[in-house]
Amino acid sequence: MTRLFVLLAAAAFPLSPHALSPAAKEFMAIARALEPAHCERRKLRREIALARVQGEDAAALERRFAELDRDVKVARLEKRLAALEPRVRASGDPEDLPAISHQHREAFYRCE
């Protein structure tokens, strides 16, 4: 009975960040740094779509969205993230992709 409890408790806790590959750790750190920019983009996309549906002018929102694309720091981090993606996908570590997916889901709901 004790063994069953220990197994269930271990399965309930999130994945350990120490078991991840170095590429996955870097990927997650960069994604965490980009979270505010991604959240703002998601918000702007929603506002632009709503403005277009309501027949309002969305030019100011589109300019703000374009400014985010031109941000050098964000662009550099996204470029590094894109370079890491194939390494993380090809990683033999079975915990990398589930941990990254979990982080993305949490970030999505924090943005709301």
N, C-alpha and C positions, 0 to 999 in steps of 0.2 A: 504494500500500500504506500509506503514511504517513497519507494522508487517511482511509482506512478506519479505521485505528487511532484517530485523533483523534475521528472520529465515534462510534465504539463507546465510547471512554473518556468522551466528553461525555454519552452516553446513560446510562452506568452511574452517574453521580453524581446525588445527590438534587437536587430542584428548588431553585433559588436563592431565598432568602427576599427578595432585593432586587427580584425581578421581580413580586412580589405586590402587589395593590392595598392601599391603606391600610386598607380595611375588613377584608380577609382577614388582614392583619397583626394588627389589633386583635382579631379573632375568635380567632386562634391564641394570642395572649397571654392572653386571658381563659380560653380552654379549658385552657391550661397552668396557670393559677392555680387553676382548679376541679378539676384532676386528682386531688388528694388526697381531696376530698369525693366525687367520682364513684367513685373506687376504694373508698372506705369504704362507699358505698351498695351497690355491686355485691357486696362481701363480705357485708354485712348481709343483702341479699336472699337470697344463697346460704345463709347460716346460718339464716335464718328458714324457708326452704323445707325445709331439712334437719331442723330442729327439729319442724316440723309433720308431716313424714313419719314421724319417729321417735316421734311422740306426746308430745314434750316441750313444756314451756311456753315460748313465744316472746315473751312479753309484754315482757321486758326488752330484747330485741333490737328489737322494734317501737317501744318508747319511744325507743331510741337513734336509730332511723331517723327518727322524727318530729322529734327534736331537730335533726337535720341539715336537715330541711325548714324549720325555724323559724329557722335561723341567718341573721341579717340580711345579713351580708357575702356569703354564698353566694347568697342570694336576689337581692341587688342585681346580682351578677355574672351570674347566670343570666338575669335580666330583660334586661340589656344584650346578652347573647349572643343571646337571642331576637329582639331588635330588629335586630341586625346580620345575622341569617341571611338575610332576604329580600334585603338589599343584596348580600351575598356571592353568593347564587344568581343574581342578575340581573347580576352583574359580567360585563363583557366579557372579562376576563382569563382566558385558558384554563388558567392554572397555579393559580388560586385553589383550586378544588374538589379537584384531585388532591393539592395540598399539605396541605390540611386533612384529607383522608381519610388520608393517610400519617401525619399527626400523631396522629389518633384511633387508628389501628392500633397505633402504637408505644406510646401510652398504655395501651391495652388489655393489651398483653403485659407492660408494666412492672408493671401492677397485679397480675398473677398472682403 
